[in-house]
Amino acid sequence: MEALAYTSVYIKELKNGTATDSKGNFKIQLEAGKYDVVITMLGFKTQVLTLTITKDYTLNVILEEEKTTLLGEVQVIGTRKDHAEEIVRNVIRNKETNLQNAGTYSCNIYIRATDQNSRPPKLKKKAADTTTKLQKEMDAMNMAEVYLKVDHDFPNKIKEERTAVKIRGNSESLFYLTTTDGDFNFYKNLVQLPALSAMPMLSPISTSGLVAYKYKTLRIRKEKSRTIYTIKVTPTKLGNALVTGEMEIIDSAWVLLSTHFELPKFHLTEYDYFSVDQQYEWVNNKAWMPLRQDFTYLTKAGKKSLSGRTIAVFSDYNIDTSFSKRHFTAEISSTTREAYEKDSSFWETIRKEPLTEKEVKFINYRDSIKRAHTTVAFLDSVDRYNNKITLKKIFIDGIDNHNWRKERLMIFASIPDLYLPLQLGGGRIGYNFYLHKKYKNKKNISLNTRMNYGIRNKDIQGAIGFSKLYNPFSRGYYFINVGREFGQVFEGDAWINQIKRSNIYLKEGIEFGHSVELLNGLVLENKFEYTGRRSVADYKTNDKLDSSSIGRGLRNNQAIRFDPYTAFYNTIGLQYTPGQKYIREPKEKVILGSKWPTIGVSWRKGIPRLLGSKINFDYLEFGITQKLQLGLAGESRYTFISGSFLSRKDLRLVDFKFMRRGDPLLFSNPTLSFQSLDSTFPAYRRFYEGHYLHQFHGAILNKIPLLKKLNLLEVAGGGILYVPERNLQYGELFFGVEKIIRFWRDRYKLGGYVVTSVANKFSNPIQFKIAIEVFNKRKNSWY
């Protein structure tokens, strides 16, 4: 027998241990009592010994080598087995215990985020003045500090209160100013990072990770009688949402001591590079908890780049605490009004990490700028600068006028906007004006006016629209529109029908609408409209256009003739999203979504005889929609609608419920429209319409080695339509491949799709379609 150096000796009850010296000896001081001693060494069987200690005790342990299959005569060529995967397996076996030990807790977190815009210096320029260089550097920098308290209940309940917030510059590009941006707990199988990626990341210390990752031991070191392994983590060729990096693991305890992981660029929403470094510590003799997180991120666009860094320091842990039953609600984060008013002495007290020299210069610079920029003289000078009339404003952007005293912005139309070429009856000369006021309490009002004159038909049209957001938290707003202008018979029709004259009529009247969130997730919408409707069949049109190839190619391109009439109707809509999570800011509310579907009902009533109204009908529609996160398989979204007219005593063309045809060549929003339906038609009785979309986010193509480098996304879905009154049964399927193009912080999507359909009334061959989409940041969605 031989002495085994650096064998781990771990005391379960103490969550601690030691390691043998070079001669295989060890010493541990214990109080009297009963203990489970775990002795481990790579290549040997683990032993668990139960000892009752009453006095000094000498323990001799003989470890048995792990058995291996003998293969007769074998030649040894000096290779050494890497036990990295075995180490990771031990962490996986122990992670449920780690998660439960850290299940219920509260702590404070200090967050500091900074970023810097940069572009390469221009050549053949004289050296800039030092003061000018520093000013430019400071102007390109942004910084935010946040101090918050987090309460957590196992397995995933969270409540956050941000008690102090200080923002200098623009915080739009800064990451992790709230813990709702992502849960970087790699003990969980899937790491959910909603602010970074639509796909969760597969943890390297998950059972599935053993297949998706390769592990390699880089270093073994001793620290305070502990053996610490540094394991390199790299994705396999057949993986998708996988990280790359290193992690330090403590022997015997089988816990993470630190991690450095880089996220795949392919799945990042806004960044070209993102990494997270974490440090863990044994807290309150109960659990290993994060002590510090360090995020590094980078965005590139041409020669410009934006680099950022965020640190989060955890302190004041209270583990195994208890919370009341009503402590965790749909409000998972809140910011007090006083949080934005903390002075410099407060921040000096709670900062868990000193400022760098550059950060000190930036704070002094920004604070001095803020004092100078709040003077009347400076604000007036800013208005004068912004209100300068330039050629770009005259010919492209429009002429804007700012007034900081009245919190007002006015925009006058540019010269190209004065002429509207593609209008029924030919070109029109017009003018637009826009006014917007946003108050410090987040309320705002908008006024939009437009007026135009038809050259060929010598008619005047125009409209005035006014809206006011009176309750930013419940999104309570109302609007009123008055005018005389062209309307569309079916506004949501395919583009090929929207350009036809048969889809156009003349409307003149007034409409008023109101929307408000009554309770969290429960939204009420109400709209009244009183309008006169007239045919445009007598409008003069361009005969040359009608006789051209374009005109001849458009079927049913004549305006519909009907007698003028008056219509008064009311539309009431109610939709509810159970369990809707949100963030409360002092003056507004940020919706985060829900795991439950959104259900809605809408009733539209044509009111007869009131103010001479001729129409008389009732239309009722129900709908349900939901977005489903399916882990590494991607995300799905479905929509189902059913509606019917309850009465049709006097139903006119404009009030029909239409089934939308597919767009020629273009792939339209698959959650709201069909791709291959051959024609647009009305439905009067009950119909059933459903749409489904699944975004794989590379779950298939990224497992094909040659295609993985192309960074392509795959989508699939379909739709169904059943219209009993027409005896129509229709279904379609589609599959597409998409490519994301990112420019600065904006994203664009190019896609190619194959669509096939089946119906009992008609047949469509396989169609090929394309799409160009812009990512909607406000909705955090493409559709």
Rosetta blueprint (number, residue, H / E / L):
1 M L
2 E L
3 A L
4 L L
5 A L
6 Y L
7 T L
8 S E
9 V E
10 Y E
11 I E
12 K H
13 E H
14 L H
15 K L
16 N E
17 G E
18 T E
19 A E
20 T L
21 D L
22 S L
23 K L
24 G L
25 N L
26 F L
27 K L
28 I L
29 Q L
30 L L
31 E L
32 A L
33 G E
34 K E
35 Y E
36 D E
37 V E
38 V E
39 I E
40 T E
41 M L
42 L L
43 G L
44 F E
45 K L
46 T L
47 Q E
48 V E
49 L E
50 T E
51 L E
52 T E
53 I E
54 T L
55 K L
56 D L
57 Y L
58 T L
59 L L
60 N L
61 V L
62 I L
63 L L
64 E L
65 E E
66 E L
67 K L
68 T L
69 T L
70 L L
71 L L
72 G L
73 E L
74 V L
75 Q L
76 V L
77 I L
78 G L
79 T L
80 R L
81 K L
82 D L
83 H L
84 A H
85 E H
86 E H
87 I H
88 V H
89 R H
90 N H
91 V H
92 I H
93 R H
94 N H
95 K H
96 E H
97 T H
98 N H
99 L H
100 Q H
101 N H
102 A L
103 G L
104 T L
105 Y E
106 S E
107 C E
108 N E
109 I E
110 Y E
111 I E
112 R E
113 A E
114 T E
115 D E
116 Q E
117 N E
118 S E
119 R L
120 P L
121 P L
122 K L
123 L L
124 K L
125 K L
126 K L
127 A L
128 A L
129 D L
130 T H
131 T H
132 T H
133 K H
134 L H
135 Q H
136 K H
137 E H
138 M H
139 D H
140 A L
141 M E
142 N E
143 M E
144 A E
145 E E
146 V E
147 Y E
148 L E
149 K E
150 V E
151 D E
152 H E
153 D E
154 F L
155 P L
156 N L
157 K E
158 I E
159 K E
160 E E
161 E E
162 R E
163 T E
164 A E
165 V E
166 K E
167 I E
168 R E
169 G L
170 N L
171 S L
172 E L
173 S L
174 L L
175 F L
176 Y L
177 L L
178 T L
179 T H
180 T H
181 D H
182 G L
183 D L
184 F L
185 N L
186 F L
187 Y L
188 K L
189 N L
190 L E
191 V E
192 Q L
193 L L
194 P L
195 A L
196 L L
197 S L
198 A L
199 M L
200 P L
201 M E
202 L E
203 S L
204 P L
205 I L
206 S L
207 T L
208 S L
209 G H
210 L H
211 V H
212 A H
213 Y E
214 K E
215 Y E
216 K E
217 T E
218 L E
219 R E
220 I E
221 R E
222 K E
223 E E
224 K L
225 S L
226 R E
227 T E
228 I E
229 Y E
230 T E
231 I E
232 K E
233 V E
234 T E
235 P E
236 T L
237 K L
238 L L
239 G L
240 N L
241 A L
242 L E
243 V L
244 T E
245 G E
246 E E
247 M E
248 E E
249 I E
250 I E
251 D L
252 S L
253 A L
254 W L
255 V E
256 L E
257 L E
258 S E
259 T E
260 H E
261 F E
262 E E
263 L L
264 P L
265 K H
266 F H
267 H H
268 L L
269 T L
270 E L
271 Y L
272 D L
273 Y E
274 F E
275 S E
276 V E
277 D E
278 Q E
279 Q E
280 Y E
281 E E
282 W E
283 V E
284 N L
285 N L
286 K L
287 A E
288 W E
289 M E
290 P E
291 L E
292 R E
293 Q E
294 D E
295 F E
296 T E
297 Y E
298 L E
299 T E
300 K E
301 A E
302 G L
303 K L
304 K E
305 S E
306 L E
307 S E
308 G E
309 R E
310 T E
311 I E
312 A E
313 V E
314 F E
315 S E
316 D E
317 Y E
318 N E
319 I E
320 D L
321 T L
322 S L
323 F L
324 S L
325 K L
326 R L
327 H L
328 F L
329 T L
330 A L
331 E E
332 I E
333 S E
334 S E
335 T E
336 T L
337 R H
338 E H
339 A H
340 Y H
341 E H
342 K L
343 D L
344 S H
345 S H
346 F H
347 W H
348 E H
349 T H
350 I H
351 R L
352 K L
353 E L
354 P L
355 L L
356 T L
357 E H
358 K H
359 E H
360 V H
361 K H
362 F H
363 I H
364 N H
365 Y H
366 R H
367 D H
368 S H
369 I H
370 K H
371 R H
372 A H
373 H H
374 T L
375 T L
376 V H
377 A H
378 F H
379 L H
380 D H
381 S H
382 V H
383 D H
384 R H
385 Y H
386 N H
387 N L
388 K L
389 I L
390 T L
391 L H
392 K H
393 K H
394 I H
395 F H
396 I H
397 D H
398 G L
399 I E
400 D E
401 N E
402 H E
403 N E
404 W L
405 R L
406 K L
407 E L
408 R E
409 L E
410 M E
411 I E
412 F E
413 A L
414 S L
415 I H
416 P H
417 D H
418 L H
419 Y E
420 L E
421 P L
422 L L
423 Q L
424 L L
425 G L
426 G L
427 G L
428 R E
429 I E
430 G E
431 Y E
432 N E
433 F E
434 Y E
435 L E
436 H E
437 K E
438 K E
439 Y L
440 K L
441 N L
442 K L
443 K L
444 N E
445 I E
446 S E
447 L E
448 N E
449 T E
450 R E
451 M E
452 N E
453 Y E
454 G E
455 I L
456 R L
457 N L
458 K L
459 D L
460 I E
461 Q E
462 G E
463 A E
464 I E
465 G E
466 F E
467 S E
468 K E
469 L E
470 Y E
471 N E
472 P L
473 F L
474 S L
475 R L
476 G E
477 Y E
478 Y E
479 F E
480 I E
481 N E
482 V E
483 G E
484 R E
485 E E
486 F E
487 G E
488 Q E
489 V L
490 F L
491 E L
492 G L
493 D L
494 A L
495 W H
496 I H
497 N H
498 Q H
499 I L
500 K L
501 R H
502 S H
503 N H
504 I E
505 Y E
506 L E
507 K E
508 E E
509 G E
510 I E
511 E E
512 F E
513 G E
514 H E
515 S E
516 V E
517 E E
518 L E
519 L E
520 N L
521 G L
522 L E
523 V E
524 L E
525 E E
526 N E
527 K E
528 F E
529 E E
530 Y E
531 T E
532 G E
533 R E
534 R E
535 S L
536 V L
537 A L
538 D L
539 Y L
540 K L
541 T L
542 N L
543 D H
544 K H
545 L H
546 D H
547 S H
548 S L
549 S H
550 I H
551 G H
552 R H
553 G H
554 L L
555 R L
556 N L
557 N L
558 Q L
559 A L
560 I L
561 R L
562 F L
563 D L
564 P L
565 Y E
566 T E
567 A E
568 F E
569 Y E
570 N E
571 T E
572 I E
573 G E
574 L E
575 Q E
576 Y E
577 T L
578 P L
579 G L
580 Q L
581 K E
582 Y E
583 I E
584 R E
585 E L
586 P L
587 K L
588 E L
589 K E
590 V E
591 I E
592 L E
593 G E
594 S L
595 K L
596 W L
597 P L
598 T E
599 I E
600 G E
601 V E
602 S E
603 W E
604 R E
605 K E
606 G E
607 I L
608 P L
609 R L
610 L H
611 L H
612 G H
613 S L
614 K L
615 I L
616 N E
617 F E
618 D E
619 Y E
620 L E
621 E E
622 F E
623 G E
624 I E
625 T E
626 Q E
627 K E
628 L E
629 Q E
630 L L
631 G H
632 L H
633 A H
634 G L
635 E E
636 S E
637 R E
638 Y E
639 T E
640 F E
641 I E
642 S E
643 G E
644 S E
645 F E
646 L E
647 S E
648 R E
649 K E
650 D E
651 L L
652 R L
653 L H
654 V H
655 D H
656 F L
657 K L
658 F E
659 M E
660 R L
661 R L
662 G L
663 D L
664 P L
665 L L
666 L E
667 F L
668 S L
669 N L
670 P L
671 T L
672 L L
673 S L
674 F L
675 Q L
676 S L
677 L L
678 D L
679 S L
680 T L
681 F E
682 P E
683 A L
684 Y L
685 R L
686 R L
687 F E
688 Y E
689 E E
690 G E
691 H E
692 Y E
693 L E
694 H E
695 Q E
696 F L
697 H L
698 G L
699 A L
700 I L
701 L H
702 N H
703 K H
704 I L
705 P H
706 L H
707 L H
708 K H
709 K L
710 L L
711 N L
712 L E
713 L E
714 E E
715 V E
716 A E
717 G E
718 G E
719 G E
720 I E
721 L E
722 Y E
723 V E
724 P H
725 E H
726 R H
727 N L
728 L E
729 Q E
730 Y E
731 G E
732 E E
733 L E
734 F E
735 F E
736 G E
737 V E
738 E E
739 K E
740 I E
741 I E
742 R E
743 F E
744 W L
745 R L
746 D E
747 R E
748 Y E
749 K E
750 L E
751 G E
752 G E
753 Y E
754 V E
755 V E
756 T E
757 S E
758 V E
759 A E
760 N L
761 K L
762 F L
763 S L
764 N L
765 P L
766 I L
767 Q E
768 F E
769 K E
770 I E
771 A E
772 I E
773 E E
774 V E
775 F L
776 N E
777 K L
778 R L
779 K L
780 N L
781 S E
782 W L
783 Y L
